Amino acid sequence: MPKPKKNITRNLYFPKRITDALKEVTNYPLTIVEAPMGYGKTTAVRELLSRDKVNLIWLRVQDCSLSIFWQRLCRQLGEVDHDRSLSLAALGFPSNSTSRQEALNLFEDMHLKSTTVLVIDDYHLVECPELNSFLEFLVMNESTDLHLLLTARHTELQRTEELSLKGYLLPIEKEAFEFSEQDIKGYYRLCGITLKDNEAARLYALTEGWISALYLIMLQYRENGILETSQDINKLLESTIYQHFPNEIKELLQSLCLLDSFSLEQAIYLSNNKNSEALLAEIIAKNAFVKYDEHLKTYHMHKIFTRYLRHLLEVREEGFQRQLYRKIAEFSLKNEDYIEAMENFYRAEEFESLLLAVEADRGHSIHNEQRGAFIQFFENCPKTVLLRHPTAVLIYALCLFSFNEMERFQQVCGEFAEAVRCNEDLGSESLAQLMGEFELLLSFTEYNNIQKMYEHIKRAEELLKQPAEFLDTKGSWTFGSPSVLYMFYREPGTLRQEVQNLKEAMPVYSRITNGHGSGSEYVLEAEWHFNRGDFVSAEIEVQKGLYAAKRWSQGDILCCALFLQARLAIIRGDYSQTLNILQKMQEELHGKRWYNLMHTAEVCDSFLQACLKREERIPLWIKERDLDSSGLYFPAKVFLNIVCGRVMLVKGEYLKILGTAEEFLGEAGVFPNLLGEIYTYIYIAAANEKIYRRTAALEVLEKGLDLAAMDEVYMPFVENCDFIQTLLEELVRKGSFREAIRRILEIARVYQPSILQIRREHFQENRPTLTEREMEIVQLVVKGLTNKEIGERLFITVNTVKTTLKSVFSKLSINNRVLLKQHFTST
């Protein structure tokens, strides 16, 4: 019979194989610690890495959506670099190549005082293909000071074998955590109990080396002297731990068990017990299933224990669990964690509070990832509750419009109007405010007809006594389009009038929306002058647009204005100024954390590169018109077609142009977008000419001129004169559109030499030269080697590789490895 020397049951024992394995964590970009629940993986990681004085960033995952996970991760990163964490939060989860590159840049620029390990505990609860792919990307482009460690019961990363072979991954698996008979003896000895060999063998047979069962059997032995058990884990928890607590502690534990980790403030709020701190201290002193992290100021409950406590919740009185979800949601709302608040109010069936959270957020946190859940919230909300929250309904309707859920949008608008009319409790002022906001919402149903939109806006102004509450003025006024003219040019012969219409409508709209879209009227007029070839007037008006956009912090209008300035610089042959303007755009977006406009900035750059026949500089998502992977909304899709059509011309994909022409024209006709139609007809004409179908080419080009000539929209033809000039000259000989073509060719005589000058000075014999070392590194990047592999190959540090690549990027005016590969593959 073993003799207890001393009851020190909270002592921790770690086999040498575990301590040796975890000492290697900082030698790898990624470590995966994989074992079933209760094997001590979290405790081992926390304790052993803390002993090594590694700077730990600890994120304990709860069962949640990807966006909530990202928000929590950013909060934890804020402990080491507050500014970068805010930027990552504003960026949102990086689900595409553009945002991934930006996230990588932010991670690499983090100010880490020492070697840091980011631990994502219970990773399996949030694992998904998108997150796996991002983490693999992060690891393959490793940062020298930030190491990633995942603890999980299981993982489904696709490239673990490749990562291991290349030295990026350290796997630590279940076998490392299973206690042998000798480990069991050592563990019990550390806790004051001396075991004989046969007793250790019997314990191993009972537990198969599972530390949680060994710990509970030890507690049982301390109580009754029995060193074995036939009970399941829940009964062991009941008999050895839970039944010994007073009712006050039991109530506290059940109040907190829906959270895996929590602060003292949360504990007091959820339990309504001001004595929570003392009670938690008592719990921690008596068992190892609840711990306190001094650094993070948070308590952590072991999964085995929370699962047991949640089982107890199921047999409690009806409504207790919903009450807990309600309190969790209230705490989240208080801390402006709106998505968490909405989700937990929904679980609590507290729809009144859920809609209050929607109104507080104004839809700012709702993106495509939340689309399904957000729609579910409202479709399951009782209509009587919806009637009391018309502002939330308006926010919902606007989100539906952004999601292109037009059938639901129309239905919600009809229900809202009927509900307001039938609500006899509304006072006259409240009714006027609601109907004013509704009129503003209805203006979106008339997109892109300025005159009809303005009719709603004027009625809204008459009704509203204060700015609209449902509209998120941080949202994009342009839906991600880099051109205001593209948005509102819808009928031939109306452009001059549309310019006047917007100049009349925007001051009113801006007043009732706190400046939303300010400056767009000036940008539209500037683009009109630009397309007519009046570049001086364009520059004057765009300056007005820039001033208004900056004054009201309208990032999308700022992008449109800077894009136009970059096009003007191209016409002057000043490519250095073009690059400066594009750099300024990037600085504005990053400085203000307008990450929703990153893809708009890429579209701007891609348009210019296509004009310069630099198709290798254009990201794949634009070439493939992959709207879903971008931050653009559906109304901006046709502008992607404009860029892609030019790319296909440059690449000589003439049959592809003709094959997609019907689709391009169909999409341009949805709102409609006349600029999209004009460019498409130009591309069709150019493609037909290249395959020796001149008659068809001339007919189609005449269609484009017929749409554009009345409004003097010449620049689409000027920009493509390198493909259609002979066609234009033949049309002149035939007497078609003589004045319009004369003006096009006149502008082209300025534009085309500027393009040739830029190509000659920047992309041919005088292109920036790279040093021998820079070319060595570039060649290895093109072959697909990572920074670490390049460093090993060339016997230089990873930081030297990064510094050299930054120099290359600067010289070539690009900003990531993908474009670098495209650049050198094409040349």
Steps between C-alpha positions, in 0.01 A plus 500: 500500500649839405575743777407867455789708623349833426189609313641730234252410229544823301865429425576473130704219350634511144681204343838586348376429147245785540748751641751413227239535225371839619855638525505476120195722444701816428698317233191455281249746353216260590444241773189284516429332833234241423338275762149416625334698779649461846853400403658812651615663177382851596655480848829372361523774238413778744725385783806392305509796262453736793798341673709564187405868533348508153266791430160326473193635321221266602168466320259246638247414231134458574252357255446809287492645151815589310438874535463477880816289516684768302373778729621310807835428339546870422419592860768259626755633252424846634700411810822504298417751224183701549522692172555194279223311683254780417607482136451123493156539658402762242632275224275215608580134442725485191302280266670592171849558360490879543395499865733207577796696374394799708458281809846351442648850477334598828623184676853556373496864612389418854721643772593188697743553788616139497430162347123462515275196478139550395304210653156420356355262757224257394554591136266223384201705620553762231691302237376542144663487154526881481683530834724201427597651168582837656712347777690290247563819299621677814732214591647466150587871513631472855577790729825456688367595843139376495438127533159336473387213726167324464355268764219284371327167537539459125590716200433480130780713358567370150873565477632367833725241333650761267543748786675236711735397219595862433570566867207735562297273728572332833229239568446383859242223516292303751772242569721767655231572763412144596651416839700180518505291818822678601339838431203402720734409784691826457180707489349341812832524682510874425154525654602314815388147413743212460382228263622145460570371151184287491288796615646722226433218250138473617451877470645492151260220404208702640591834341731419204715787624222762489609775740149627579386158618822457697439834672139417593597154631764673712236730649278197566788320669566801718137490612432128550827312448376321184749500215275385216160577353238368264320835476483708181669840494184698587435289809861537602471878468180490704640286781850645523446871433152639446307346790748649750429858398245709691189605307631853449800369306286252306274786393800710397650217293174434317463870429841506331512165322380630162833684481832319475680807629378816672611808689412578860270775374314244288479257791342761726257611228389151396466359852377820665735407786738770625690233692606330174870575537527326839289208380714454190813507715350222712417294191851540361657399831302175511532365142695533178203537264476878547805723462579869504728668247670787680628651178167501316293557817264221393374174648500178298283194554611165366282362220428182695365706787294738282349205317397347832353830623310554174351156544369618838350809333278282285306374801454840660181699489386615160634841409816496713728432203326768291554742789873425492517559124317828553754615758792397277343702219444803724864493606610477134272789403642712781848437354381570142553140389190522284520169314545304824216696655265424210587128496447457874179705507379267225589193707317657793199570274527864612399654169424842646858533622637346182342777295637762739847358431434524125400865543810576707726343238313651199605202289868596512608154623281310253697360208447213261614246763211600727248503216328169579485553878383861463213400272411220744482748790235705324305217339455334841425823685131536598327764287369676809860565606603613153221756501651661808841535334456660160857637501637146529274393214639782285856390579404144411347615171812696406717196575275289278551753220879474546475119497301524172209322676254704297193281550539510877582872481174581320303286744654668806436846356132415450466359851667807650271747324190309605619465859569872538163595354321260736687607813262732683742554791749701296499875558505735204872583537602136536284406205655776286853392596430136415335582170787733417749219561282268295500745209877509522508120486268503200746723317728196474228313313540756220877455469648632261232744385606825668176685425280229650737455794483875561121494517523264796785704652295822485205331667737363763639847568148640550424231757828466688566730793841345565749296294398146412582245770493178301771588249862408572695795364818290525359279226602540138290749303642368170458126580875474434492656153804720420288730280192710573430551129497123453228476766257761362555516125197301389348649181650658186470876481431550871845533654507877524160491670609221735794717609257779585259260668770369735621853577147581605432177692824445692488805733156387615600135534819592686310716749263222600772231513782681683712543190461158337634513143620861532711611206347257251328780306836667434663172403219426253542839336878452492459161331261652247759766407769232489306281258440803274873572497476817711778402739546842662136519609523139617796586726319801648184305584686199637676726749158603632404134530818419690438779749140393569591130526777572751284737701228238546734197508346339193763249397325369191459850352864569582596187301294616201663844509854365532434247223402782268810696596713193419336478156574868443864438590513218244382742231784735595744209470590540868508143624693594811209724600256219421690273737510773765122541476441125529737489796310789658178303452652203681627722782156657545329161509749359749521812713120522536463120507265506201583140420162446332643710213819299444346320204381831356861621510610182320238558231634856453856375458392215273311734268812713456726198451264366234523833318881466514477140372640371828252215541749300709457759774128427537385273787340169411171581672448796265594301191246237604238763603474329840269751668416266789857491629525880506355784706306629200123481473297387200447850351877524450532175306477653152810710570691173539379409152643828368843408637478135393396587144811714457717224650360249250580741215857544621545123533357440153203299632270622226274196485457513876382862470240401242395204713442713813354804320139399551559449872679836528217683323237321709667603826547856375128517427383411852494851651609600223870600479545671165876533544524122526304463174723751317823327605356160410406612149854636457650167610268304266596726210872464572469121530311472171761714326778272627332189355440673166129572540517869416136545400384363836764711675380821337135425577570437866727802535223717358271369777752613759538842338124534474474459879794728583509779242202703625666535842851549360625194688823461304753349742394133469582526129820698562627242751448225242622680190793260488245239389229700320667801335482355148131425553434855614681639196295282267177617660606860438557418134149358490364819656397347835543693827755733341504764775513247784778298334693819414498589871593144605799494268603848612508390866671174399785701346574618855414177680681240290844670509466529878432127525797421275722734701403332827559154356835604355624670817369259759448161338759457226874567487485761776303291745639506857802273529532243776824413675652155461381403850149632428482293181621189687218538752242583232585185306449288812168673575384423144592133563267503802751499785403662829706764680644235734597271212657791309701596809627143541586475131694829494636480859331826604243579771125511440504870588757564225273321252205715608698825481626414152151412379367832629766673290395295194133581559582868523705501179235313303203684654333182621411387850485121526657171391210401274548806279878450512460147364259625233741779405802276442305206358357728231832668421 
